[in-house]
Amino acid sequence: MMYLILSAVILIASKFIYDSFLTNNTEKNWDAYKKSNPHGSIVSEHSNAFNLNTNAKLRTDGYYLSIFNGTDYNGDIFKMFFIMFFTKNGFVAIDEFENLENYMDLNKNDFKQVLINADLVLEADIASGIVKYQIKNGGISMQFYDPNEYSNLDLNNNSLLEPNVFNEWKGTILHNGLLLTFSESFYNESLKDYTKESRIKDLKFEFTQIKF
């Protein structure tokens, strides 16, 4: 009897040690993976259990939509929608609005035409809502700015090569989605560098395909 009790105690203790060892090693491996591949780890966290592919692709056959619930300077709650269209030749267009139903009713018939004309966008078309996007190692970034804004013009009223004031969306490409952070930046003359103010963190965009 004493032998059976001792065996049970040893078995339980061994299982506890093994589970602790396995858990600790799993956590250490995961932490190491997150450091070496931050965007891949984010894709994994936002994918279903059966999708082990961390190489998510940006889609250009539809739009990405997100809903942001925030609080203004007066403490009032508001809702804002953001929509993004990406082109195969490296451009992104963004729009924001407050009423989803009205926006879709007014613009849904134009979405197909937007995609048809998307790849005709050129550098000369860059404006406050159309810019180039950058992709690197699963991450994506885009800086929106108004080239005709006073702060972004030189003494001869020509657009600066590097804007003094811009908004940036930056984050990770997910499977049929994006996880982005929004910030506002301006060039600080006293610091001789940009000052960045984060406004929205980890906002998820869902992709919707437009079928012809």
Secondary structure, DSSP 8 states (H G I E B T S, - for coil): -HHHHHHHHHHHHHHHHHHHHHHHHHHHHHHHHHHH-HHHHHHHHTS-TT----------SEEEEEEEEEE-TTS-EEEEEEEEEE-TTSEEEEEEES-HHHHHHHHGGGHHHHHHHHTT--GGG-BTTEEEEEEETTEEEEEE--TTSGGGB-TTS-B-SS-SEEEEEEEEEETTEEEEEEEEEEEETTTTEEEEEEEEEEEEEEEEE---
